[in-house]
């Protein structure tokens, strides 16, 4: 919502600046369409990807249709730019998709719980990323119970299920795999995060 409002205000301030009240109202009505949100989010992602040239940026997205829409929009923008600019700019033009495809610039890390649905959704996302020529750098399995030493029968059943998911990851899904054990205290802060390494 914030990005959509920011985008609408930017368009109104630039393209709508010299319009009369009736035309400004019409423009604002046009900007209330669902596609405006997609365009606004694409601009936000592009801006964030560009900021990564001079800063360490983390983009946290879910392995859902929204992430795939962002990739589709980024890919469509890339194709349009390459078509519009022609061969003259090849080698000089860098689109957001090209930055996401560059393993020296972008590292995609898939973070999952060791459960069937999260692993399956992330595996599907990995397939989509690969089709977009974006290779995931690593998988992180969060809140694993296998190293907890629990003897609770219910948690033991969870560990059996968890082991099956870890086997899926070891059998070709993950190029690099990092396991973070379950902790009753969230690892917030430098000292607790450092303890994970």
N, CA, C and O of each residue as an XYZ file, in Angstrom:
788
protein
N       0.811     -1.193      0.000
C       0.000      0.000      0.000
C       0.859      1.264      0.000
O       0.562      2.225     -0.710
N       1.922      1.255      0.799
C       2.791      2.435      0.884
C       3.435      2.716     -0.457
O       3.476      3.863     -0.901
N       3.943      1.664     -1.114
C       4.596      1.854     -2.407
C       3.602      2.319     -3.463
O       3.936      3.139     -4.317
N       2.388      1.799     -3.404
C       1.364      2.221     -4.367
C       1.041      3.692     -4.174
O       0.976      4.446     -5.145
N       0.838      4.109     -2.922
C       0.531      5.520     -2.646
C       1.686      6.416     -3.089
O       1.464      7.483     -3.661
N       2.914      5.984     -2.825
C       4.095      6.764     -3.231
C       4.148      6.908     -4.751
O       4.427      7.987     -5.274
N       3.876      5.801     -5.454
C       3.905      5.818     -6.920
C       2.816      6.738     -7.470
O       3.074      7.540     -8.368
N       1.592      6.622     -6.930
C       0.484      7.462     -7.398
C       0.810      8.937     -7.192
O       0.576      9.751     -8.085
N       1.343      9.288     -6.031
C       1.673     10.698     -5.767
C       2.779     11.197     -6.694
O       2.766     12.354     -7.115
N       3.724     10.335     -7.006
C       4.801     10.719     -7.933
C       4.231     11.002     -9.319
O       4.584     12.000     -9.948
N       3.346     10.121     -9.798
C       2.729     10.312    -11.116
C       1.883     11.575    -11.126
O       1.921     12.344    -12.086
N       1.119     11.792    -10.061
C       0.275     12.998     -9.994
C       1.131     14.261     -9.983
O       0.770     15.266    -10.595
N       2.267     14.208     -9.286
C       3.129     15.394     -9.185
C       3.896     15.663    -10.477
O       4.280     16.803    -10.736
N       4.122     14.639    -11.284
C       4.883     14.840    -12.516
C       3.954     14.928    -13.724
O       3.834     15.989    -14.337
N       3.311     13.841    -14.065
C       2.470     13.814    -15.264
C       1.161     14.575    -15.080
O       0.574     15.060    -16.047
N       0.712     14.674    -13.839
C      -0.549     15.376    -13.596
C      -0.380     16.832    -13.197
O      -1.358     17.542    -12.963
N       0.859     17.266    -13.122
C       1.172     18.616    -12.627
C       0.454     19.723    -13.404
O      -0.072     20.653    -12.793
N       0.424     19.641    -14.725
C      -0.135     20.730    -15.539
C      -1.575     20.481    -15.978
O      -2.098     21.213    -16.818
N      -2.224     19.453    -15.417
C      -3.604     19.153    -15.786
C      -4.586     19.981    -14.964
O      -4.282     20.409    -13.850
N      -5.779     20.198    -15.541
C      -6.815     20.881    -14.762
C      -7.437     19.896    -13.781
O      -7.128     18.705    -13.818
N      -8.299     20.378    -12.915
C      -8.872     19.547    -11.852
C      -9.609     18.322    -12.393
O      -9.498     17.232    -11.833
N     -10.356     18.499    -13.477
C     -11.125     17.385    -14.044
C     -10.186     16.303    -14.578
O     -10.406     15.114    -14.346
N      -9.143     16.718    -15.292
C      -8.197     15.739    -15.835
C      -7.375     15.082    -14.732
O      -7.035     13.903    -14.829
N      -7.054     15.840    -13.680
C      -6.333     15.256    -12.545
C      -7.207     14.195    -11.857
O      -6.713     13.139    -11.462
N      -8.502     14.486    -11.721
C      -9.418     13.517    -11.111
C      -9.506     12.258    -11.972
O      -9.544     11.145    -11.447
N      -9.538     12.433    -13.283
C      -9.583     11.297    -14.197
C      -8.298     10.472    -14.109
O      -8.337      9.242    -14.117
N      -7.160     11.165    -14.024
C      -5.882     10.459    -13.899
C      -5.826      9.674    -12.587
O      -5.379      8.527    -12.560
N      -6.279     10.295    -11.512
C      -6.275      9.604    -10.211
C      -7.185      8.376    -10.253
O      -6.869      7.344     -9.659
N      -8.310      8.489    -10.953
C      -9.218      7.349    -11.097
C      -8.545      6.219    -11.885
O      -8.669      5.048    -11.525
N      -7.833      6.575    -12.958
C      -7.100      5.571    -13.741
C      -6.038      4.879    -12.887
O      -5.801      3.680    -13.035
N      -5.408      5.628    -12.005
C      -4.351      5.070    -11.159
C      -4.898      4.185    -10.033
O      -4.128      3.555     -9.307
N      -6.213      4.138     -9.890
C      -6.822      3.274     -8.864
C      -6.985      1.837     -9.362
O      -7.552      1.002     -8.658
N      -6.494      1.541    -10.565
C      -6.645      0.194    -11.115
C      -5.662     -0.779    -10.446
O      -4.627     -0.358     -9.928
N      -5.988     -2.078    -10.457
C      -5.114     -3.078     -9.824
C      -3.698     -3.115    -10.413
O      -2.745     -3.428     -9.699
N      -3.550     -2.802    -11.699
C      -2.218     -2.886    -12.300
C      -1.283     -1.809    -11.749
O      -0.063     -1.953    -11.826
N      -1.843     -0.733    -11.194
C      -1.005      0.312    -10.602
C      -0.193     -0.250     -9.450
O       0.969      0.115     -9.275
N      -0.791     -1.133     -8.663
C      -0.060     -1.739     -7.548
C       1.116     -2.566     -8.053
O       2.206     -2.513     -7.483
N       0.899     -3.332     -9.121
C       1.990     -4.133     -9.685
C       3.116     -3.252    -10.189
O       4.290     -3.547     -9.963
N       2.763     -2.168    -10.875
C       3.785     -1.241    -11.382
C       4.531     -0.605    -10.221
O       5.753     -0.464    -10.272
N       3.811     -0.222     -9.180
C       4.438      0.415     -8.012
C       5.403     -0.541     -7.325
O       6.503     -0.148     -6.935
N       4.990     -1.790     -7.178
C       5.862     -2.774     -6.531
C       7.084     -3.041     -7.403
O       8.194     -3.185     -6.890
N       6.884     -3.106     -8.725
C       8.030     -3.291     -9.617
C       9.023     -2.145     -9.464
O      10.229     -2.375     -9.384
N       8.523     -0.915     -9.422
C       9.421      0.240     -9.246
C      10.159      0.149     -7.912
O      11.343      0.479     -7.833
N       9.475     -0.292     -6.879
C      10.120     -0.423     -5.565
C      11.215     -1.488     -5.600
O      12.295     -1.290     -5.044
N      10.935     -2.616     -6.253
C      11.939     -3.677     -6.364
C      13.134     -3.183     -7.182
O      14.284     -3.411     -6.807
N      12.859     -2.512     -8.291
C      13.943     -1.988     -9.124
C      14.796     -1.000     -8.349
O      16.023     -1.022     -8.448
N      14.156     -0.141     -7.583
C      14.885      0.841     -6.767
C      15.759      0.128     -5.726
O      16.907      0.508     -5.493
N      15.195     -0.902     -5.112
C      15.937     -1.655     -4.095
C      17.124     -2.388     -4.712
O      18.217     -2.395     -4.145
N      16.908     -3.005     -5.875
C      17.997     -3.702     -6.557
C      19.105     -2.710     -6.916
O      20.287     -3.029     -6.792
N      18.729     -1.518     -7.357
C      19.719     -0.504     -7.699
C      20.480     -0.034     -6.461
O      21.684      0.215     -6.535
N      19.796      0.090     -5.330
C      20.462      0.494     -4.083
C      21.541     -0.494     -3.679
O      22.490     -0.129     -2.987
N      21.403     -1.740     -4.105
C      22.360     -2.781     -3.728
C      23.728     -2.582     -4.371
O      24.676     -3.291     -4.033
N      23.844     -1.628     -5.295
C      25.169     -1.338     -5.863
C      26.096     -0.743     -4.821
O      27.316     -0.870     -4.927
N      25.522     -0.089     -3.808
C      26.369      0.584     -2.811
C      26.021      0.197     -1.376
O      26.504      0.824     -0.433
N      25.191     -0.825     -1.202
C      24.803     -1.242      0.153
C      24.424     -2.710      0.136
O      24.136     -3.284     -0.914
N      24.431     -3.303      1.312
C      23.996     -4.693      1.472
C      22.489     -4.665      1.652
O      21.994     -4.073      2.611
N      21.758     -5.289      0.755
C      20.300     -5.230      0.765
C      19.728     -6.628      0.937
O      20.169     -7.572      0.282
N      18.753     -6.755      1.814
C      18.026     -8.012      1.993
C      16.588     -7.791      1.559
O      15.910     -6.896      2.063
N      16.123     -8.612      0.621
C      14.724     -8.571      0.199
C      14.089     -9.873      0.654
O      14.490    -10.953      0.221
N      13.106     -9.770      1.519
C      12.446    -10.939      2.088
C      11.108    -11.115      1.392
O      10.198    -10.304      1.562
N      10.992    -12.185      0.600
C       9.731    -12.461     -0.089
C       9.314    -13.895      0.188
O      10.145    -14.748      0.502
N       8.042    -14.146      0.068
C       7.521    -15.502      0.268
C       7.568    -16.263     -1.048
O       7.495    -15.646     -2.110
N       7.688    -17.590     -1.007
C       7.676    -18.382     -2.246
C       6.251    -18.541     -2.761
O       5.709    -19.646     -2.803
N       5.664    -17.430     -3.148
C       4.268    -17.426     -3.581
C       4.149    -16.720     -4.919
O       5.144    -16.310     -5.516
N       2.922    -16.588     -5.375
C       2.646    -15.910     -6.632
C       3.140    -14.481     -6.668
O       3.489    -13.979     -7.737
N       3.179    -13.803     -5.511
C       3.639    -12.411     -5.501
C       5.101    -12.326     -5.923
O       5.471    -11.446     -6.700
N       5.924    -13.223     -5.424
C       7.336    -13.229     -5.806
C       7.463    -13.523     -7.296
O       8.277    -12.912     -7.988
N       6.661    -14.454     -7.784
C       6.731    -14.797     -9.202
C       6.252    -13.646    -10.071
O       6.782    -13.434    -11.161
N       5.257    -12.900     -9.606
C       4.820    -11.719    -10.345
C       5.945    -10.695    -10.444
O       6.132    -10.070    -11.488
N       6.694    -10.525     -9.351
C       7.829     -9.601     -9.384
C       8.856    -10.057    -10.419
O       9.382     -9.243    -11.177
N       9.137    -11.349    -10.448
C      10.092    -11.868    -11.427
C       9.561    -11.691    -12.843
O      10.306    -11.316    -13.749
N       8.271    -11.962    -13.033
C       7.679    -11.790    -14.363
C       7.755    -10.342    -14.806
O       8.100    -10.058    -15.953
N       7.433     -9.422    -13.901
C       7.489     -7.996    -14.242
C       8.915     -7.576    -14.547
O       9.154     -6.816    -15.486
N       9.868     -8.069    -13.754
C      11.265     -7.732    -13.977
C      11.736     -8.275    -15.315
O      12.452     -7.594    -16.050
N      11.334     -9.504    -15.632
C      11.703    -10.099    -16.912
C      11.075     -9.369    -18.084
O      11.729     -9.158    -19.105
N       9.808     -8.979    -17.951
C       9.122     -8.245    -19.018
C       9.795     -6.890    -19.247
O       9.978     -6.468    -20.389
N      10.162     -6.211    -18.153
C      10.861     -4.927    -18.266
C      12.196     -5.121    -18.979
O      12.558     -4.326    -19.846
N      12.932     -6.180    -18.616
C      14.221     -6.480    -19.237
C      14.048     -6.682    -20.743
O      14.788     -6.106    -21.541
N      13.069     -7.503    -21.125
C      12.849     -7.763    -22.549
C      12.462     -6.493    -23.289
O      12.930     -6.260    -24.404
N      11.614     -5.667    -22.683
C      11.186     -4.427    -23.330
C      12.368     -3.468    -23.504
O      12.532     -2.850    -24.556
N      13.195     -3.356    -22.443
C      14.362     -2.468    -22.533
C      15.323     -2.947    -23.613
O      15.829     -2.139    -24.393
N      15.580     -4.247    -23.669
C      16.504     -4.775    -24.672
C      15.951     -4.549    -26.080
O      16.703     -4.252    -27.008
N      14.639     -4.692    -26.230
C      14.018     -4.478    -27.539
C      14.083     -3.001    -27.916
O      14.470     -2.657    -29.033
N      13.702     -2.127    -26.977
C      13.662     -0.688    -27.261
C      15.043     -0.096    -27.515
O      15.204      0.767    -28.378
N      16.027     -0.555    -26.772
C      17.356      0.044    -26.869
C      18.181     -0.546    -28.015
O      19.123      0.088    -28.491
N      17.836     -1.735    -28.452
C      18.537     -2.339    -29.580
C      19.939     -2.787    -29.232
O      20.355     -2.750    -28.075
N      20.653     -3.210    -30.251
C      21.985     -3.761    -30.059
C      23.010     -2.710    -29.656
O      24.058     -3.052    -29.108
N      22.730     -1.457    -29.915
C      23.709     -0.396    -29.647
C      24.086     -0.302    -28.174
O      25.201      0.103    -27.845
N      23.163     -0.676    -27.278
C      23.446     -0.525    -25.842
C      23.833     -1.833    -25.176
O      24.084     -1.853    -23.971
N      23.889     -2.922    -25.922
C      24.239     -4.192    -25.293
C      25.641     -4.089    -24.696
O      26.577     -3.598    -25.329
N      25.752     -4.562    -23.471
C      27.012     -4.444    -22.747
C      27.070     -3.220    -21.860
O      27.881     -3.164    -20.935
N      26.215     -2.227    -22.129
C      26.184     -1.015    -21.295
C      24.912     -0.926    -20.467
O      24.911     -0.329    -19.391
N      23.841     -1.509    -20.954
C      22.559     -1.470    -20.263
C      22.500     -2.600    -19.241
O      22.757     -3.759    -19.568
N      22.158     -2.255    -18.001
C      22.008     -3.262    -16.947
C      20.610     -3.106    -16.358
O      20.300     -2.094    -15.729
N      19.778     -4.108    -16.565
C      18.416     -4.074    -16.047
C      18.378     -4.735    -14.670
O      19.319     -5.439    -14.304
N      17.306     -4.521    -13.901
C      17.190     -5.209    -12.600
C      17.298     -6.726    -12.729
O      17.893     -7.375    -11.868
N      16.732     -7.303    -13.794
C      16.822     -8.752    -13.966
C      18.272     -9.182    -14.144
O      18.685    -10.209    -13.605
N      19.044     -8.410    -14.893
C      20.453     -8.752    -15.090
C      21.198     -8.722    -13.761
O      22.083     -9.546    -13.533
N      20.853     -7.792    -12.889
C      21.495     -7.743    -11.571
C      21.105     -8.969    -10.735
O      21.937     -9.533    -10.024
N      19.836     -9.373    -10.828
C      19.388    -10.552    -10.081
C      20.022    -11.828    -10.629
O      20.222    -12.786     -9.882
N      20.339    -11.852    -11.913
C      20.950    -13.031    -12.525
C      22.453    -13.115    -12.258
O      23.049    -14.176    -12.445
N      23.064    -12.038    -11.832
C      24.512    -11.975    -11.631
C      24.885    -12.550    -10.259
O      24.601    -11.920     -9.241
N      25.519    -13.739    -10.209
C      25.832    -14.348     -8.912
C      26.873    -13.566     -8.104
O      27.009    -13.780     -6.899
N      27.604    -12.668     -8.756
C      28.550    -11.825     -8.017
C      27.845    -10.635     -7.369
O      28.406     -9.981     -6.490
N      26.617    -10.356     -7.804
C      25.853     -9.218     -7.281
C      24.741     -9.669     -6.349
O      24.463     -9.015     -5.344
N      24.103    -10.787     -6.684
C      22.920    -11.252     -5.955
C      23.119    -12.676     -5.462
O      23.591    -13.543     -6.197
N      22.759    -12.898     -4.225
C      22.731    -14.259     -3.674
C      21.330    -14.519     -3.148
O      20.887    -13.907     -2.176
N      20.650    -15.431     -3.806
C      19.306    -15.806     -3.391
C      19.435    -16.946     -2.385
O      20.068    -17.965     -2.661
N      18.829    -16.761     -1.224
C      18.839    -17.773     -0.176
C      17.392    -18.145      0.130
O      16.581    -17.286      0.476
N      17.082    -19.413      0.000
C      15.742    -19.902      0.288
C      15.713    -20.378      1.738
O      16.481    -21.259      2.126
N      14.828    -19.792      2.530
C      14.715    -20.131      3.952
C      13.404    -20.869      4.156
O      12.336    -20.377      3.791
N      13.496    -22.070      4.753
C      12.305    -22.898      4.926
C      12.284    -23.528      6.310
O      13.308    -23.654      6.982
N      11.094    -23.913      6.706
C      10.944    -24.809      7.853
C      11.097    -26.224      7.315
O      10.792    -26.459      6.146
N      11.555    -27.169      8.118
C      11.744    -28.533      7.627
C      10.429    -29.313      7.568
O      10.270    -30.348      8.216
N       9.502    -28.793      6.782
C       8.176    -29.384      6.637
C       7.859    -29.523      5.163
O       8.437    -28.826      4.329
N       6.940    -30.422      4.841
C       6.638    -30.743      3.444
C       6.206    -29.526      2.634
O       6.780    -29.261      1.578
N       5.216    -28.787      3.099
C       4.695    -27.668      2.313
C       5.736    -26.576      2.092
O       5.928    -26.169      0.947
N       6.420    -26.076      3.127
C       7.431    -25.041      2.866
C       8.543    -25.501      1.920
O       8.971    -24.735      1.057
N       9.011    -26.735      2.069
C      10.075    -27.234      1.183
C       9.549    -27.357     -0.247
O      10.252    -27.008     -1.195
N       8.334    -27.844     -0.411
C       7.755    -27.994     -1.753
C       7.541    -26.638     -2.417
O       7.833    -26.477     -3.602
N       7.032    -25.654     -1.661
C       6.831    -24.311     -2.222
C       8.159    -23.687     -2.623
O       8.262    -23.078     -3.687
N       9.167    -23.832     -1.787
C      10.476    -23.258     -2.097
C      11.127    -23.985     -3.274
O      11.831    -23.364     -4.070
N      10.899    -25.295     -3.392
C      11.427    -26.046     -4.535
C      10.789    -25.556     -5.831
O      11.459    -25.435     -6.856
N       9.488    -25.275     -5.775
C       8.793    -24.736     -6.940
C       9.345    -23.355     -7.299
O       9.564    -23.052     -8.472
N       9.566    -22.522     -6.280
C      10.152    -21.200     -6.525
C      11.540    -21.346     -7.141
O      11.891    -20.614     -8.066
N      12.333    -22.293     -6.628
C      13.672    -22.501     -7.179
C      13.603    -22.845     -8.667
O      14.423    -22.372     -9.454
N      12.629    -23.663     -9.049
C      12.453    -23.983    -10.467
C      12.149    -22.743    -11.285
O      12.688    -22.563    -12.376
N      11.274    -21.878    -10.752
C      10.943    -20.634    -11.454
C      12.156    -19.711    -11.532
O      12.396    -19.080    -12.562
N      12.917    -19.634    -10.447
C      14.133    -18.818    -10.461
C      15.103    -19.323    -11.517
O      15.676    -18.534    -12.268
N      15.285    -20.619    -11.576
C      16.212    -21.188    -12.556
C      15.754    -20.911    -13.981
O      16.581    -20.657    -14.857
N      14.439    -20.957    -14.225
C      13.948    -20.630    -15.564
C      14.231    -19.174    -15.901
O      14.382    -18.822    -17.071
N      14.305    -18.318    -14.870
C      14.651    -16.906    -15.078
C      16.163    -16.693    -15.045
O      16.634    -15.557    -15.019
N      16.928    -17.805    -15.047
C      18.397    -17.776    -15.007
C      18.930    -17.129    -13.730
O      19.938    -16.423    -13.744
N      18.225    -17.390    -12.624
C      18.667    -16.954    -11.301
C      18.891    -18.223    -10.485
O      17.946    -18.952    -10.182
N      20.143    -18.478    -10.133
C      20.467    -19.705     -9.412
C      20.509    -19.437     -7.914
O      21.321    -18.633     -7.457
N      19.645    -20.098     -7.137
C      19.712    -19.934     -5.684
C      21.089    -20.307     -5.153
O      21.666    -21.316     -5.560
N      21.609    -19.497     -4.252
C      22.945    -19.701     -3.700
C      22.926    -20.751     -2.590
O      23.841    -21.568     -2.484
N      21.879    -20.725     -1.764
C      21.827    -21.668     -0.639
C      20.398    -21.807     -0.132
O      19.515    -21.006     -0.437
N      20.214    -22.855      0.650
C      18.982    -23.072      1.405
C      19.336    -23.007      2.884
O      20.392    -23.479      3.305
N      18.440    -22.418      3.664
C      18.568    -22.411      5.121
C      17.335    -23.093      5.686
O      16.206    -22.688      5.411
N      17.562    -24.130      6.476
C      16.462    -24.820      7.152
C      16.411    -24.269      8.567
O      17.357    -24.412      9.341
N      15.302    -23.644      8.888
C      15.146    -22.947     10.160
C      14.328    -23.789     11.145
O      13.393    -24.487     10.753
N      14.690    -23.714     12.415
C      13.942    -24.338     13.505
C      13.895    -25.866     13.411
O      12.857    -26.480     13.658
N      15.019    -26.463     13.053
C      15.092    -27.925     12.996
C      15.093    -28.527     14.393
O      15.749    -28.018     15.302
N      14.356    -29.611     14.551
C      14.255    -30.272     15.862
C      15.248    -31.419     16.036
O      15.468    -31.874     17.158
N      15.851    -31.893     14.941
C      16.683    -33.098     14.999
C      17.841    -32.970     15.977
O      18.246    -33.965     16.578
N      18.377    -31.781     16.149
C      19.522    -31.592     17.036
C      19.111    -31.208     18.455
O      19.963    -30.892     19.285
N      17.827    -31.236     18.729
C      17.345    -30.766     20.037
C      17.559    -31.768     21.165
O      17.607    -31.391     22.335
N      17.688    -33.051     20.809
C      17.848    -34.073     21.836
C      16.550    -34.401     22.554
O      16.567    -35.038     23.607
N      15.430    -33.973     21.996
C      14.141    -34.212     22.655
C      13.786    -35.697     22.672
O      14.147    -36.449     21.768
N      13.070    -36.100     23.721
C      12.553    -37.476     23.811
C      11.030    -37.481     23.770
O      10.401    -38.530     23.910
N      10.448    -36.317     23.580
C       8.994    -36.206     23.501
C       8.489    -36.991     22.284
O       8.988    -36.788     21.177
N       7.499    -37.891     22.471
C       7.023    -38.730     21.357
C       6.472    -37.913     20.175
O       6.715    -38.265     19.021
N       5.747    -36.846     20.448
C       5.200    -36.022     19.372
C       6.325    -35.357     18.585
O       6.302    -35.343     17.355
N       7.302    -34.809     19.291
C       8.420    -34.171     18.613
C       9.291    -35.183     17.887
O       9.893    -34.858     16.864
N       9.367    -36.404     18.402
C      10.110    -37.462     17.705
C       9.467    -37.750     16.341
O      10.176    -37.991     15.364
N       8.129    -37.728     16.269
C       7.438    -37.919     14.985
C       7.752    -36.757     14.040
O       7.937    -36.950     12.838
N       7.809    -35.574     14.592
C       8.151    -34.411     13.769
C       9.570    -34.564     13.213
O       9.827    -34.217     12.061
N      10.480    -35.078     14.025
C      11.867    -35.258     13.586
C      11.947    -36.256     12.434
O      12.739    -36.073     11.510
N      11.126    -37.316     12.484
C      11.097    -38.293     11.390
C      10.670    -37.600     10.097
O      11.279    -37.805      9.047
N       9.623    -36.780     10.177
C       9.153    -36.039      9.009
C      10.217    -35.044      8.535
O      10.459    -34.895      7.337
N      10.835    -34.380      9.483
C      11.884    -33.413      9.175
C      13.040    -34.086      8.439
O      13.598    -33.517      7.501
N      13.394    -35.279      8.858
C      14.497    -36.018      8.242
C      14.206    -36.302      6.771
O      15.110    -36.256      5.936
N      12.944    -36.596      6.452
C      12.567    -36.835      5.049
C      12.778    -35.561      4.216
O      13.243    -35.627      3.078
N      12.432    -34.402      4.794
C      12.604    -33.141      4.058
C      14.085    -32.808      3.875
O      14.492    -32.310      2.826
N      14.877    -33.084      4.894
C      16.322    -32.841      4.773
C      16.932    -33.748      3.709
O      17.853    -33.344      3.000
N      16.420    -34.971      3.597
C      16.905    -35.884      2.556
C      16.581    -35.326      1.173
O      17.403    -35.426      0.263
N      15.389    -34.738      1.000
C      15.032    -34.107     -0.283
C      16.034    -33.015     -0.631
O      16.469    -32.897     -1.777
N      16.391    -32.226      0.363
C      17.325    -31.123      0.125
C      18.721    -31.644     -0.204
O      19.381    -31.139     -1.112
N      19.161    -32.645      0.531
C      20.486    -33.228      0.285
C      20.553    -33.939     -1.066
O      21.624    -34.031     -1.666
N      19.413    -34.443     -1.544
C      19.387    -35.223     -2.790
C      19.252    -34.355     -4.031
O      18.695    -34.804     -5.032
N      19.742    -33.139     -3.990
C      19.804    -32.346     -5.211
C      19.076    -31.021     -5.206
O      19.294    -30.209     -6.106
N      18.220    -30.766     -4.228
C      17.537    -29.471     -4.235
C      18.477    -28.331     -3.854
O      18.411    -27.252     -4.443
N      19.335    -28.557     -2.892
C      20.161    -27.464     -2.357
C      21.625    -27.622     -2.751
O      22.227    -28.668     -2.511
N      22.195    -26.581     -3.355
C      23.631    -26.575     -3.648
C      24.420    -26.413     -2.348
O      25.452    -27.053     -2.148
N      23.918    -25.549     -1.476
C      24.484    -25.351     -0.138
C      23.329    -25.432      0.841
O      22.242    -24.922      0.572
N      23.562    -26.071      1.971
C      22.485    -26.257      2.944
C      22.990    -25.902      4.334
O      24.017    -26.406      4.788
N      22.252    -25.028      4.996
C      22.584    -24.616      6.357
C      21.413    -24.964      7.261
O      20.265    -24.652      6.947
N      21.704    -25.606      8.377
C      20.671    -26.025      9.311
C      20.741    -25.170     10.566
O      21.791    -25.067     11.200
N      19.621    -24.559     10.917
C      19.529    -23.783     12.152
C      18.623    -24.531     13.112
O      17.450    -24.747     12.808
N      19.136    -24.925     14.252
C      18.322    -25.708     15.184
C      17.228    -24.861     15.832
O      17.314    -23.635     15.900
N      16.208    -25.555     16.301
C      15.141    -24.887     17.047
C      15.734    -24.241     18.290
O      16.578    -24.819     18.974
N      15.273    -23.037     18.559
C      15.705    -22.339     19.770
C      14.483    -21.696     20.402
O      13.705    -21.045     19.706
N      14.296    -21.864     21.710
C      13.140    -21.241     22.357
C      13.263    -19.717     22.419
O      12.277    -19.016     22.643
N      14.482    -19.214     22.219
C      14.721    -17.768     22.233
C      15.100    -17.335     20.821
O      16.093    -17.832     20.289
N      14.348    -16.427     20.189
C      14.700    -15.978     18.841
C      16.102    -15.347     18.841
O      16.448    -14.601     19.757
N      16.905    -15.649     17.809
C      18.268    -15.109     17.754
C      18.295    -13.653     17.293
O      18.653    -13.351     16.155
N      17.911    -12.767     18.198
C      17.890    -11.338     17.894
C      19.108    -10.697     18.535
O      19.387    -10.895     19.718
N      19.816     -9.935     17.742
C      21.003     -9.264     18.246
C      22.272     -9.924     17.774
O      22.267    -11.092     17.386
N      23.364     -9.176     17.806
C      24.634     -9.646     17.260
C      25.143    -10.896     17.973
O      25.596    -11.838     17.324
N      25.072    -10.909     19.303
C      25.656    -12.049     20.022
C      24.894    -13.342     19.729
O      25.523    -14.383     19.534
N      23.564    -13.308     19.692
C      22.797    -14.527     19.426
C      22.938    -14.959     17.964
O      22.986    -16.154     17.669
N      23.004    -13.989     17.053
C      23.205    -14.339     15.647
C      24.606    -14.916     15.437
O      24.773    -15.868     14.674
N      25.596    -14.359     16.094
C      26.966    -14.872     15.983
C      27.062    -16.303     16.506
O      27.856    -17.098     16.003
N      26.265    -16.627     17.501
C      26.291    -17.983     18.066
C      25.803    -19.019     17.051
O      26.130    -20.199     17.180
N      25.036    -18.606     16.051
C      24.535    -19.530     15.028
C      25.657    -20.018     14.126
O      25.558    -21.095     13.537
N      26.724    -19.231     14.012
C      27.808    -19.620     13.117
C      28.769    -20.517     13.841
O      29.760    -20.958     13.260
